[in-house]
Amino acid sequence: MGMVDLSKREVWQRFIREGILDQGRIHHRIEESWQLCRRYNVNPYDGKGKVVLEPPLLLERKQKNRRLLQLAVPVLEKLQKLIQETKSLLLLIDRDGYVLYANGHQQAIKKAKAIRFTEGVKWTEDEVGTNAIGTALRIQEPITVVGDEHYSVASQQWICSATPIYNEKKELVGAIDLSCPINSSLLQDHALATVVAAAYTIEQRFQLQKKEDLLELFKYTHHIPNPHSPVVICDCHEKTVWMNHGLRAFLPNLTDQPLESLCEQKWRIQTKKPIHSAVDGELIGYEVTLQRTAVYPQTFYFSAPSFHFDGVAGESEVFAHVLQSCEKAAKTETTVYMTGETGTGKEMLARFIHQNSNRKNKPFVAVNCGAIPKELIGSELFGYAEGAFTGAKRTGHKGKFVQANGGTLFLDEMGEIPPEMQVALLRVLQEREVVPIGGDKAIPVDVRIITATHRDLYKLVQEGKLREDLFYRIYVYPIHVPPLRERKEDIPFFIEHYCQKHHWTVTFSDQLLQLLMNYHWPGNIRELLNVLERIRVEYGTHLPSVSQLQSMLVAWNQNKEKAEQNQALSYREKIEKERMMNVLQITNGNVSKAAATLNISRSTLYRKLKKYQLM
């Protein structure tokens, strides 16, 4: 045995006979493996391959590890040319210990066949005893096993070095092994470093392939046939990489998250279509079509059973907070100020506060200050006495303050009140009494005030269009009513409510529903109800097609023009725009954070935002 270390031979023989190991005589990893082999009842006097896959089963296993073979074999072939004079054998093994690829010097191949060390063999510790391949896969570390360190005699004429291989997710996918006959090795001192370097190269190829797959998935998104269906693209590990624009309103933080997290956000998987690479046919991801799991309103629970809301509560968290604020306000006499875009339902919420307050049995009077001519606002709010002006009623007129006495007065579009009337309004709020126009007798009033506007009242103060003392009189308990685009998950509930109210028996398809949820609704709830009314009048118990419904949406054509401009972008520009949109979504529109994440300056980001019409 020439080069055999006799001391190790004696250690091995004693362990096989008696099961005793002298501490420190061999490496702790070898000792650990020998003990396992003894428990596995591995035959130390054999060690030839026992489990060898038949050609069909070997082909099936190679197909299962196609990506590993595709990335690793070119590296091994190049390495083989560099070490062809060493009479060695290079092998690629899958994570289960099966040899997928074996090549090398003819003498080494012939010697390996004698112990069935060939493609298709399972070369693990429980099958053939301690060996570099099986031990490296178990401990997931590089290791060299020399001669008598092998547990079984069949391998004791070899020096073997093996190291594990990890994919882009840091998952163990296999191992590389470099084996040389013990009497012909020229690589003994460098074999382990050689396989570690080769494994590192393969792992880098996994990382590069991941990026190429991602680019191909982004390219795939431009050919999705139905842009109105809720679609997610995920990679082969079921991690989301892209979603269409409509879904971002519901799932803004889904990108780069596991697909299973959808189940926690009230969506279910309707279809899951595999996506294969156009280059090598490898599975690179999935096109997943989603469907909402909740289609009926959930009950909104208030802290007191007597509280109720006649409108559509839906299921959005943002609107639930609004209702909670209204509930708190209803328990008090505090002055409420509501802000929100036109059509968001501010008057409905004002009525909700009134109906759940101690004033619910008294009048609720609503005034749209923006709809009254400026010269008539005073008489409308404060009333007028008999003969106050030409054309006045003989009996005079009670103003809205007197009409709402004991109840609630809702002043909508508060910012439209002219400056000359603001002084009189401030006096009424301070003194709690009204002097009708043309009269001289003050009338006491007990009125709760709720104001609302779609304008920025404080900005009006800064511009001198609203008295500062009036602003602080009405800006006591502010409530912001969100636009419909910030509570799109409530749209199905508005549709359901409208259908029940009008006894309209129709069922919106997923495509129509998704189109309504993708639309940005500049007119908010009022626009949605108007569209539903037009559909009911025009189509009755039938429903329009997607294109017919699009024609009913006022701002749809503007979005269509932007989409056509986007199609003119190059493939690289589309990817860049998509990434910018994702980063801005994650950073909640914070340009500084987005620029830092994208590793570009703020000025560059602003320029690109303008280029891609994102601002």
N, C-alpha and C positions, 0 to 999 in steps of 0.2 A: 504493500500500500504506500510505499515511498513517502509521500508528503503527509500521511495521516498523523494527526497529533495523538500519540499513544496515551497520554494522560486523559484526554477526552474519551478515547476508546474505553479506557478502564472505568471512567465515570459512567459512561453509557451502559457498559456491561453490568456494573453493580446495580444500577437503577433498574435495568430490565430483570435481573435476578431477584433483587431484594426490595425494590421500590425505595431505596435510600439514596439521597443526594447529599454530598458534602457541600456545605454552604460556601458560596463564593467560588466554586470550581468552574461554573459556567454562568453565562449571562442570565439575568433574572427572567427575561422574556422567554428564553429557551427552557429554563426550568419550569416556568409557568405552563408552557405548551406541553412539555413532557407529562406533567401531572394530568393535564386535560386528556392527552392521548391514552393514558393509563385508564382514566375513567371511561373513555369511549371504547375501551377494549380493542384498540387498534393493534394489529399484529405487527410487532417490531421486526419480524423476520421476513416480512413481505414488503408491502408499500407500493406495489405496482397498481396502476390505475384500475379501478373496478367498474365505476360508472362511466361508460363512454356512450355518448348520444349517437343514435343511428342518423344517417344523412338527413332524412326529413326533419327530425327533431332538432338537429344542429342548425339546419337552415332556418327553422322557426325561431330558434334562439338568436341567431344572427339578425333576423328581421326585427326582433324585439330590441336589440342593441344597435340598430342601424346607425343612429347618430354617433354613438361611441366609435364604431368602426370607421365611419366616414371621416371623423376628425382625427382619430389616433393612427390609423394605418399609414397615411402618408408620412407622419413623423417617424414611425418605426422603420419604414422602408428607407428613408434617408439615413437614419441611424445605422441600419444594417450595412449600408455601403461603407460607412466609416469604420466599422469594427469587423469587417468580413474576414480579416486575417486572424482573428482571435479564436476561431473554431467554437463560437458561442451560439446560443439560441435565444431569440427574442420572442416573447409571448405577450398577448393581450388577453386579459381575463375579465369576465363580467363580475358583477357584485356578488353572485352566488358561487363563484369559484370555478365556473366552466371556462375552459380555454377556447377563445373565439378565433384566435389567429396565432400561428406558430411558424417561424421562418428563421433560417440561419445557415450555418455551415453544414455541409452534407454529413460529415462525420458526427457532428452533434445531433443532427436529426436522426441518424441511424441509431445512435446510442439511446436517444430518448424513446424511440419506438419500442426498444427492447423492454422498457418498463411501462409502455402504453402512456407515455407523456406526450400526447398528441392533441390536435384540435378535437374538441368535443368531450374531453375527459374532465371529470370533476376533481379538482386538485385541492381539496380542503383538508384540514387537520383531522377531522373525524373519518375521512376516507383513506388518506395515505400517511397520516402522522405529521409531525412537525415539519414544515417546509416554508420557504419564504413567501410563497403566494398565499397559502391559507392563513398563515400567522399574520401577514401584513393586512389582509382583509379583516381579520378579527380585531386586531389591536388598532387598526387604521393609522399605522405608522410605517415608515420605511424600515426595512430590516434585511440583513444579510445572514444566511444560514450556511455554515461551512461544514462539509464532510460529515463527521460523526455527530454534529449537532442535530442532524436530521434524526427523527425518531425511528424511522424504518430503514432497513438496509438498502432497499432499492434506490434510495436517493443519496446514499452516503458517498457515492462517487462523484457528487456534484457540488459546485459552489453556486448558490443562487441568491440574487438580490432582487427584491420586489418593493414597490411603493404603491400606495393607493392613488386613485384618480377621482377628482371631484368635479361635478358640473357647475354651471353658473349659479346654482342655488346652494352650493356647498354641500350637495348630497353625494354620497359615495356611489360611484357608477361602475367601478372596476379597479383593475391594477395592471401594472406593467412588470414583467419579470425578465431578468437577464440571467441565463443559466449557462455555466461552462463546466465541462468535465474537469475534475479536480487536478488532473495531471497535465492539463493543457491551457490553463488560464493565464492570459497576459493582462487581464483587466481586474484582478482581484482587489487591488488597492483603490480602483476608481469605479468599479461597477455600480456601487450604490449611488454615487454622485451622478453617474450617467443616467440611471433610470429616474432619479429625482428631477433632473433637468428636463428629461423627455416628458415626464408627467406634468411639469409646470408649463411646458409649451402646449401640451394638449388642453390643459385647463384654460390657458389664454385663448385658445381656439374656441372653446365653449363660450367664453365671454364675448368674443367677436361675433360668433354665430348668433348669440342672443340679440345683439344689436341689428344684425342683418335680418333676422326674423321679425324684429319690431318694425323695421322700415317696411318690410313686405306687408305686415299687418296694416300699417297706416295706409299703404298704397291700396290695399284691399278695401278699405272703408270708402274710397271714392266710387266704388262700383256697387254699393249696397242698393238693391232695387227699390225698396220702399222706405223713403226717408221719414215717413210719418209713424212707422212702428217704433216702439221703444227698443232700441238695439244696443247691446254692449259687445265689444270685442275684447276677448281675453286671450292670454298666451296659453301655451300648451300645459302650463302648470295651474291654469284656471285663475290667473291673476289679471284683473281688468286693466286694459291699456287705453281704451277709448270708449266713449259713449256719445250718442247723438245729442244734439242741442236740447231737445225737449226734456231729456232725462236729467240734464244738469240742474234744472230747477228743483228736482226732487232729491237727487243724489249727488250734491256738489263735491263730496269728498270720497266718491267711490273709486276714482282712478287709483291704480296701484294697490287695490284692496282685493282680498279673496272673493271669488264669485259667490261663495256661500253667505257672505255678509248681506246679500240682497234679501235673504229670508227674514232678516231682522228689520227690514225697512218696508215691509208690506208689499213686496213684489214676489212673484213666482216665475220660474223658468218655464216658458211655453215651448220653445224649440231650441235645440242646441246643435248647430251645424259645424262639423269639423272643417278646419281650413288647412289645406296642405300646401307646402311650398311649391311654387311653379318651377323652382330650380332643381330640387332633388326629390320632391314628393313627400318629404317628411312632414309629419303633423306639427304645425307651428301655432295653432290656436283654435278658437271657436267663435262663431257668430251666434250670439245668444239673443233671442227675442223674449221680451219680458211681458208680463201681464200683472195688473194690479190684483191683489188678493182682497182688498177692501173696496166695495162698490156702494155700500150704504152708509149713511151718516152714523157716527157714533154718538151716544148720548153725552152731552156736556154736563158734568156734575158740578153743581154749585155747593157752597158751604152750607147754605140754608135751603131746605126743601121747597120753601115758598117762592124762590127765585126761578124765573123762567125766561126763555128767549124765543121769540116767535120767528126769528129769522133762521138762516142756515149756519149752524155752528161749524159743521165740517169736522175735520180731524187735524187741521194744521196747528202746530204748536204756537206759531206766532199769533194766530187769531184767538186761541185759547187764552193767551196772556191778556189780550185786549178785553175779553169778556170778564176776566178776573178783575181787571182794573175798573170796569164799569160796575161790577158787583160791589166793590169797595166804595165807589163813589155814591152808589144808590143808598147806602146805609147812612149817609151824611147829608148835610145841606151845603157842602162846599161847591164853589163855582167851578165848572168843568170847561176846559178848552180842548176841542178836538181838532186835530190837524190830519190832513190826508187829501189825496187827489180826488177830483170830481168823480162821482160814481162809485165810491167805495162803501157807501152805506152809513154815512155819519148820522143822518137823521134817524135811521132805524135804531142805531145804538143810543141816541139821545132818548128816543121813546122807551127803549129798554131800561135806561136809568130811571126815567119817570115812573114807569109801570111797576118798578120794584122798590119805589121809595115811599115815604109816608104821605106823599102828595098824589098817589096813584088815583084817588077818587076825585081829584080836582082837574081842571083843564090842562091839556098839553097844547101849546100854541107854537107853531113853527112859522118863521119868517125868513124868506130868502132876500137878504138885503141887496143882493146883486140884481134882483129882478124888479126892484121898485125904482121908478125915476127919482133922481136925487132930490127934486123939489117936493116930492110927496113922502119921503121917508119919515119926516117929523110927524106929520098928521097920522101916518100909518102906525107909528110906534106909540105916540103919546095921545092921539086923538085930537079932536078940536071941539070948541064950544059952538053953540048956535050962532050963525051969522058971522063966523070967524073970517070968512072970505067969500068972494063971489062964487056961487055954485055949491056952497056948503049945504049939507042937509039942515033942515029947519030944527031938527031935534039934536043936532050935533052928532058926534061919532066917538064911540069908545075905542081907544087905541089898544094895541096888542098887549101892553102892560096890564091894562085894566081887565081885558078879556082873560088873561092868564092868572088873574089874582087868586092866590091860594095854591096855584099849580106851578107849571114849568114853562118858561119861555125859551125857545130854541132859536138863536140868532145865527142863521147860516150865512156864509160869505161875509163875515164880520169886517173883513178888510175893505169892503166896498162902501162903508158908511162915510159920507163926506165930512171934512174937518169941522164945518159949522154945526153939524148935528152931534159930533162927538162930545162937545161940552155939555149939551143937554142930556145925553145918555149917561155921562159920568155923574151928573148931578142926581139923576134918578137912582143910579146904583148906590150912591153914597147916602142919599136922604131917604130912600125907599118911599118916595111919593112922586106923583106925576101932576104936572100942571098942563092941561090941554092947551093947544094953540088957540089963542084968542080968549082964553079963560083967565081967571084970577084966583081960582080956588084950587088948592092942592088936594089931590086924591091919594090917600095912603094905599100902597100896594105891597103885598107879600108874595114875592115871586122868586123862584129859583132860576138862575141864569145858566144856560149851557150855550156856549158859542162854538163856532166851527169856521174853518176856512181852508182853502187849498193853497193859500199864499203864506209867505214867511212874514208873520206879524212883526217880529223884531226888526227885520230888514225895513219894513214900512216905517217903523219908529226912527231908524237911522236916517231914512230918506225924508223925514219930516211929514209923512203922510198919515201917521197915526200918533195920537197923543201918548206920551210915555206913561202918564198917570193912569190913563184908560187901559193901556197894555197891562200894567201890573194889577189893575183891578180885576181883569178877566183871566189873566194867565196865572191861575192858582193851582189847578190839578190838570196838567196836560195829558191827553191820551192820543197816541198816534195810531191811526187806522191804516193798516198796510194795503197797498194796491193788490189787485188780483194776481199779478205776476209773481208776488211773493207768497201766495197761498194757493198755488195751482192744484195742489192735492185736494182742494175743496171743490173743484169744478164739477166732478161727478155728482156731488151732493146738491149743488145748485141745479143741475139738470134734473135730478130725481125730484127735487122739491117743486120745480116748475111743472114737470109732468104730472105730479100728483095734484097740484093746485088746479090745473086746467084739464084734468081727466084725459090726458094725452097718452095713449098706449103705444109707445114706440120703444125700440131698443137700439141704442147707438152702438155701432160696430166699434171694434178696437181701433180701426183706422180713423174713423170720424172722431172718436173720443180723443185719440192721441193728437190729431190735428188741432182740436180745440185747446188741448193742454200745451201744445207747442207754441201757439199764438201768444203774443205778448200783451194783448188786451189794453190798449191805451185808454179806452173808455171804461175799463174796470167792470164791476158787476153790472152796471147799467147797460154797457155794450153787450155783455154776454146774454142778458135777458132779452134785449132787442133782437139779437141774432136768433135765439130760440123762438121768439115770436114770429120772425120772418119765415123760419123753417116750417113752423106749424101752419101758418097761413098758406104758404106756397105749396107745401108737399103733403100736408095732412098726415095720414097714417103711414105714408112712405117717407123715406129719408133721402137727402141728396147724395150724390157721389162726392168723393173727396174734392175733385176739381170744382164742382158746383158750390160746395161749402166754402172753398177758398175764395170764390168770387163774392161771397157775402161778407168777408172780413176786410174791413176798410183798409187796414195797414198791411195786408198780405202782399200787395204788389210791390211795396217798398222793400220788403224782405226778399222778394223774388229777384228784384234788380240787384240787390247785394249778393245773392247767391250766384247770379250770372257773372258778376264781376269776379267773384271768388274762383269760378271755374276757369277764368283766364290766367290764374296763377300757375306757376310751374310746380312740379311735384315737390321740389325742395322747399319752395315758398309755402305750399300748403302744410307741409310738416311743421315748418317754423311757426306758422300762424296757429296751428293746432296746439303746439306746445305752449305758446304764449297764452292762449286762452285757458289752458289747463292750470298754468302757474298763477294767472290772475284770479282764477276761481278759488284756488287753494289759499291765496293770500288776501282774499276778500277785497280785491281791487287795489291793494296797497302797491303803488308803483315802485316805491323804493325797495320793498322786500322782493317784489317780482324781478326787478332789475338785478338784485344781488343773487337771487336764485338762478337766473339765466346767465349770470356772469357777464353782463353788459352794463354800460352806463345808463343813467336815467334818460339822458338826451337821446341816446340811440333807441331806447325802448319807446320813447314818445314818437320818434320818427317812424318806427316800425308800426306802432299802433295806428298812426295816421295813414300809413301806406296800406294797411290791411283793413282800414275803416272800422277799427275797434274803439274809436273815441269820437 
